[in-house]
């Protein structure tokens, strides 16, 4: 959690550098004169300095901006560039803090900078914010600091996060269309059943003749929805609560996560996604100098599926006993034989990190292709679903009218 402590006032400034280029930013200082002196030391001639007005809502958490994945990626990219240019970590943090627009992230950067100034390593400072800097990020930074390759590690982290974000966005985008279409279909059906069909029902009551079977069925459905709609909504909410509670238990999560991987269409895609994530994360960590047992522990925690998590922990136990990585992976039945064979080759040639990167690239493309195919398949299915349900209701309601028109003729 971000602590709120007594802070110095923040000043906004505009000035020109030695190249006569206009620059602007924010700085925390005791006074306006302190800001001016600091800018002069940076070879910037200030033209305007004013105290930034206080945010009235800064202490109300839910009104504060959230730190997005894109903010962390940009932080890693800019940090790596400055480290590569030879700037000390404290100066890098100072620059990143001053140019940060997100108020929440700005507070985090201030505390990280203060921790580093107090003698903590960058990894230790980042570890205080596990929500935004996970075990993978922290361990890779620690490896970069120990090996003196922090710039390369930050670049690798940014590249890894960008690829993961692109893949996540693609999968999320593919699921948005069917979910939105389904939601619209449910709303349209509810409106027809609750408001439109009762009007037709009153009109049919005056006909006096027997209604066709499809019309009777639709009228019965309308009566059910009208009389039991609150119960149906309540049942839906109760089902969601029960599902969440069951999934939160060890047994429930084990069973649901195992079933998810066995689903006819989505199971294979989720398996491919898991292989891509495992390979990319593992390859990135090994290439960054993280120990293999520590890397497997982190990868297992971030697997997102209990069946895959157990398989990775079995691999970790096998390696701790002196076995290779490929054999326990093969025995798990979760990872495809081709992946196990490629990992075996990588282990025997001493290029496991490079082989894992190749597997990740291959499965990223496989997931992309699978998502495209799924989107192409879902679109016609949803159109047919909408046509059959809504079209079927409309036809059922017009059948008595057609019947009456035929009788009149």
Secondary structure, DSSP 4 states (H G I P E B T S, - for coil): -------PPEEEEEEE-TT--EEEEEEE-SSHHHHHHHHHHTT-EEEEEEEPPPPTTTT-GGGSPP--HHHHHHHHHHHHHHHHTT--HHHHHHHHHHH---HHHHHHHHHHHHHHHTT--HHHHHTT-TTTS-HHHHHHHHHHHHHT-HHHHHHHHHHHHHHHHHHHHHHHHHHHHHHHHHHHHHHHHHHIIIIIHHHHHHHHHTT-SPPPHHHHHHHHHHHHHHHHHHHHHHHHHHHHHHHHHHHHSHHHHHHHHHHHHT-TTHHHHHHHHHHHHHHHHHHHHHHTT--HHHHHHHHHHT-SSHHHHHHHHHHHHHHHTT--HHHHHHHHSSS-HHHHHHHHHHHHHT-HHHHHHHHHHHHHHHHHHHHHHHHHHHHHHHHHHHHHHHHHHHHHHHHHHHHHHHHH-
